[in-house]
Structure formats: structure tokens, C-alpha cells
Amino acid sequence: MEVFLQQISSTGIILAAVLLFLLMYLFSISSSSQNEEKEPPGPKPLPLLGNLLMLDLKQTHVSLTKLSKQYGSVYTVYFGPKKVIVLAGYKAVKQALVNLSEEFGDRDITPIFHDFNQGMGIAFSNGDNWREMRRFALSNLRDFGMGKRKIEEKIIAESQFLKEKFETFKGKAFDSSQPVSFAVSNIISSIVYGNRFDYSDSRLHEMVNRAYENMKLTGSASIQLYNLFPWLRPFVKNQQRIVNNLQENYKESDKILHDLKKTLNPQEPRGFAESFLIRQQQDKDSGETGSFFHMKNLFYTINNLFAAGTDTTSTTLRWSLLLITKYPEIQAKVQEEIDRVIGGRQPVVDDRKNLHYTDAVIHEVQRFASIAPICVPRKTTCDVHLNGYFIKKGTSVFPLLITVLKDESEWETPHTFNPGHFLNEEGHFIKRDAFLPFSAGRRVCLGEGLARMELFLFFTSLLQYFRFTPPPGVSEDELDLTPVVGFTLNPSPHKLCAVKRF
């Protein structure tokens, strides 16, 4: 009898909990319906699941783009219990990220992003820590090459190493992903540490492989579910794999920093890391309390710079090689222009203004590939009105950059690879307002200037020296442009042949 009563009691508690949950849900729906004319529209959510049954978490950007066709450029969607405002199209994204930059300026730090940085570093922090780290990074990255002749020389030197690596394949088919990633990673390394790695160095291989794997896993369906339901952590193997990779990165950074400290000259820092260490010591000597210049912030910031600086640029370069191989007539026009304007000498940044078609091709690669289809999520810093809708403070916001770069009202042929998007009638390069591959506003990509320089110098140096073709027996039409979805959109696995032109 006692057991029976206990069972009834347990059942009653469960039923009461379910009833309470349903009442809360109905109340929330009722409350939102009262503000329906003010809050962004969207599909009706289910209890707990929200709109998850409508979303393909393996291609989230595709699902969100489809929903924008039905609900407009500013709409609401529920990822499980989490409310998210989605922005689609150039006008809505610009209004939020540029015109209302402060209001949409915080980072939405999801559980996996917190695992990355613990609220420190640059990419996934807010408030005073973000402001101090970004200010210091911008100042010192300029000192160590971003936008300066010094880094141009390093990129040119690295392009020679990359060409030599491509030559070792002797015109046979190969996968360009590792060599390209090595080259781009070395540019970040030279800025952060003041030196580069040999392509045969196992440390470089491991750092690049870990960064690539983390970018891929971060966009996986299981990690997206973990972000919505953090209690799933023990069951999400990808989360543990990401954390393990990060810990290995920190161990490697610690070894490099240990060696740098042995020869550190406070008067002549050789890279970003040494500048940070010098500032750390200065704060310590002055008795500065609450300083942001501690080792965890250094580790997380270095990881941010390597992850963002390597993946996005190397992925874009790989897309550029794949696309000019698929469209040989475009490759031929690029090479004709390079030969006519530059000849046999090494391309330099100043050549960009005379290489109109080449510059247009590089921009079109960034637009067409749209490697960051969803901007890293933002969060509103205060209550704000956008396009006549009310959005509460602290609401998560997903700007769909892919809908900006493929906005049918901004681009003549948005779903076609067409360098003409960036050329006027005279064949001169023109800027386009809706070209926002680096995002916009106060969270715009920190390394935009560096990335633009790398893309131009690596691309022109390779096209000047090699003709890229599909592997024997494969036609241009058979080259697959379907992206592999992770945190960024990578080309499908493929091989190309780099044939010396002269």
C-alpha cells in the first residue's frame, strides 16, 4: 500500500510539472500574441522544441534563408527554447550592424563559444575585456604588419614557399588544402610570434589540423543541439573533441611563449605575443589590479587570431583555385591581364589598382562562396526597434550574410559565378555596397585588411606561375561546387593539377 501511494505521489508530481510547463508555454504564447504587431513574425514554436522540426541543423543557413522568403527580412525563430531574431538581405543587415552598430554590438556567447574562451580573448567576449583586447590587438597588429609594407614582404616570401610546394607535385593531381593552410597560418605566426614554420614541421601540421577540425565540428548538428541544451554535454563527443584540441593548442602556445621569454627584449618586441608579455610585466610592476593582461587572455586571443586568420583566408583561396579551374575562360583572362600588366616580375599590392579583372574575380569568389553564411551570432545591448519591430535587450540575433552576398535585389546574377558584378562598362573594378563578407559594424573582422592583402598576393602569384586544371579524366563540368558545411563553408574534397606555365 505504501509503495502504491508513493507511485501515485510521483505520478502526481510529474503531472503537475507537465501542467505547469504547459501553462507557462500558453502564457508566453498569449503574451507574444499581444505584441504581435510589434515583434518580428515567425513560425509558431512547439513547447521545448521551438521550431527545430522545421530546421535542418546540417544546413542551418539554408533553412533560415527559406524561412526568410515566407516571414520577411526580420523574423523570429525558436531554436528549441531559445528565441532568435534572423536578419536577411542587405538592407536589414546593414540597418542592424552598421546604422545600429552599438545596439547590435554584443556577441551572443553560446555554450560552445564559452568553452572556447571562458568569456576572454577577442572573438567571444563582451564588455571591458573585449574592448581592451580589441584595442590592444588593433594597435599591435598594425605594428607587426597589418596594412604595412613589412607584412607585404612576408606574404610575398611565403608565396614563394607555396609555389615551391606546388611544384613538388610536378603537375600531378593533389589536394591543395594543407599547403594553402600552411602558407596562411605562417603569416599569422609571423605576426603573433615573429617567425614562421617549415611546411614539414609537425607542429604546423598539428595546429592546422586541429583548427580545421574545430571549425568543422563547431558547425555540426550535435554542437548546435548542445548550444540549445547544455545538459547534453556528457553525450556530445564533438564537444569534448573540440575542448581537447583547444587544450593541445594552449600547450603548444605555452612552449613557444616559454622560448620567446628567454630572448625577450622589452625595447624590440618581435610579435604580438611579446608585446602582450611586455604589457603584462608593466602592469605587474605598476601594481595594476584587475589587469586584463594575463596568460589566459593571451592564450585565448592567440587562438582567436590563428583560428579566424587561417580558416577563412585559406578556405577562400581554395575556393578561388577550384572556381578558376572550373571556369578556364575566366582563368585565361586573369592570366592575360597579369601577363600584360605585370609581366614576369613579382606582383605587389600596388598592382591591384591596375588589375581590374583579377580584383573582380577575387571579390566574386568571396561573394559566390559566402564561406561565413551566418555571421557569428550577435546579441542586442538594449531594447531596440528595427524595421518597425521591437526587439528586447539580450536577444540573440543571426545576421544571414549569405542573403546579403546573394541578395537578388543587389546582384544581377546572385547564384552565378560572375566577375562582372564588380566591373563597370569600361571593365574597371567597382565597389559594391552589398559586399560584406567580413561582416560589418563594430564587430567587423579584425583582420580584414590582412586577409585582402593575402588573397590578392597569393592568388596573383599562383596564377602568374601555374595553370590549374582538373585531374586527368575529369572535365570542368564534373568539378563539384557543393560546399561542405561546418562553421564555414569549405569546398568539397577535390584535387587539382598545377602546371607550370613557362
Buried (B, 14 or more C-beta within 10 A) or exposed (E): EEEEEEEEEEEEEEEEEEEEEEEEBEEBEEEBEEEEEEBBEBBEBBBEBBBBEBBEBEBBBBBBBEBBEEBBBBBBBBBBBBBBBBBBBBBBBBBBBBEBBEBBBBBBBBBBBBBBBBBBBBBBBBEEBBBBBBEBBEEBBEBBBBBBEEBBEBBBEBBEBBBEBBEEBEBEBBEBBBBBBBBBBBBBBBBBBBEBBEBEEEEBBBBBEBBBBBBBBBBBBBBBBBBBBBEBBEEBEBBEBBBEBBEEBBEBBEEBBEEBEEEBEEEEBBBBBBBBBBBBEEBEEEEEEEBBBEBBBBBBBBBBBBBBBBBBBBBBBBBBBBBBBBBBEBBEBBBEBBEEBBEEEEBBBEBBEEBBBBBBBBBBBBBBBBBBBBBBBBBBBEEBEBBEBBBEEEBBBBBBBBBBBBBEEBBEEBEEBBBEBBBEEEEEBBEBEBBBBBBBBBBEBBBBBBBBBBBBBBBBBBBBBBBBBBBEEBEEEEBEBEBEBBBBBBBEEBBBBBBEEE
